Every structure is written in C-alpha cells, then in structure tokens.
Amino acid sequence: MILAVLQARMGSSRLPGKAMATLQGQPMILRQLERIRQAQTLSKIIVATSDQPADDALAGFLVSRGVTVHRGAGADILDRIARCAEAAGPVSHIVRLKGDAPFVDPGLIDQTVKLALSTGADYASNRVYRTYPAGLEVEVISAKALRISAAEERDPLARISPTAAIRNQPGRFRHAHLRAVRDWSSLDWRVKTPADLAFARSIYDALHPVDPGFRMGDVLDLVESKQDLGRFAA
C-alpha cells in the first residue's frame, strides 16, 4: 500500500489557522486533499496533526468530513508519521506532503512514486535537488527506511524534519531524484504569510472555477501572463 501522509496544524506564528483559511469557498486543507486524491498511485490518504488542544478543531472538522486523521506528538514529527504508517496497516511506501502547499501537484506525486518503485530507492523526492517551485515538494520513503530512522536516536533537527536523517545518509539509504525540465526553484508557492495566502487565492479564483484539477503548468502560465500575480510568486 502507498500511504500519503499530509502534515497539517493550526499553529503558525505568521499565519495562525492557515489550514482552515478559505480558497474558493473551502478550507485550504480540503483543497489540498481534493488535489491529492487526483493522484493515481496512492492507496490511502491520512492527515497527520498534533495531539495538542490547538489542533482539536482541525481534527474534528476533518473527521466530520470523512477524512482519516492521525494525531501524535507535536514536536516529534518523525515519530508521528511512523506511528501513522504503522496504524494504517501494511504499507510499502509513505508519501510525505506538507500542509502549507495548496498547489500540490498530483502528477508530481505519481511521478515520484513511480520513480521510487522503478528504482527501488529508499527515498525518492524532488526536494534534494530543487528545480520545482517551493510548495511542490514530494517525498516518498520506504516503510523499512522510515521504521529504521524512527527507531534510532536522532538530533533535534530530525525530529522537526522527519526525513532529515534519511536525506543526509545517501550512502546508507538509496536515493532517487526527480528533476524538472527547467529550474523553477526560485519560485515559492507555499502559504506561510498573509501575502502568500492572497497569492494562492488569486490563483484559485482564476483557475479553479474553470478546472479544479489545474496543474503546475497552469499556474506557471498564469503567473507569466499576469505581472501583478508574478510579484507574489517568488
């Protein structure tokens, strides 16, 4: 089974409650799930959030919408994802996705999963060698590598960035890397600030009513054709 784990939380110093900020009339977290469900390679999707009271409302809302939610330690994201995978049942690979990325591209998810499967890599991503806009990161980790990493002692960075120990040991864990045809790494489409949210809303308002399944290329075309949008793209 290929399990997608979407990390999400309500706490944010620059944009509190951003997971529930609306894009085209729905919370951002639902828009992300809408996009992730378009990926053809995924068997199951779980939202992983913390067990802190601040995330109670988010978890309750998602459950009310029929979304599977796993709650775990707020500070140790690696442990949360590992336990999430364990609870999901027999899992071969975990696709890690982040909650500040409303433009997550299902096509990139499928490409990265297929790369992991075809190469036998423990870790496949478009993150190590950055050529895609920030906010389109996809990481595919084998369940075995995740279990090994979660069981070992690790520094605080590995607790915050759950794939750090695997990314930083290419000699131990086999890597595979997805690269774009051009370098778009200077673009940042994550939602971390009110200005980022305004950019995301402008893109959704322009593209979503016409095609809810819009992809990276559609966003690039729109940004390149609208200079006022382009100012917020990087």
Buried (B, 14 or more C-beta within 10 A) or exposed (E): BBBBBBBBBBBBEEBEBBBBBEBBEBBBBBBBBBBBEBBEBBBEBBBBBBEBEBBBEBBEBBEEEEBBBBBBBBEBBBBBBBBBBBEBEEBBBBBBBBBBBBBBBBBBBBBBBBBBBEEEBBBBBBBBBBBBBBBBBBBBBBBEBBBBBBEEEBEEEBBEEBBBBBBBBEEEBBBBBBEBEEEBBEBBBBBBEEEBBEBBBBBBEBBBEEEEEBBBEBBBEBBEEBEEBBEBBE
